[in-house]
């Protein structure tokens, strides 16, 4: 697994994941568990949805 998530993308995913979890807890819904997905992808630095499209937000070294 090659890193395909950059720093800004990771920050956005962490914030989004935390918000989804918070809304799920607030409304007492198990849908808040979906927030774990962006947190997990940010933690490992790899998004499987980016692979088929060849997307990468990592900076390339010159």
C-alpha positions, 0 to 999 in steps of 0.5 A: 500500500503506497501512501495516497493521502496528503497532509491536508486530506488527512486533516479534512478526514479526521475533522469529518470523521469526528463530526460524523461520530459526534452527530451519531452520538448526539442522535443516538444512531449507529450511523455515527459508526460510519465516521470511523472510515475517514478516521481509519483511512487518515490513520493509515494514509491510504484510501482504497477509493482513490486507487481505481481512479489513480488519485493521490493527494500526496506531494511528490518529491522533486 
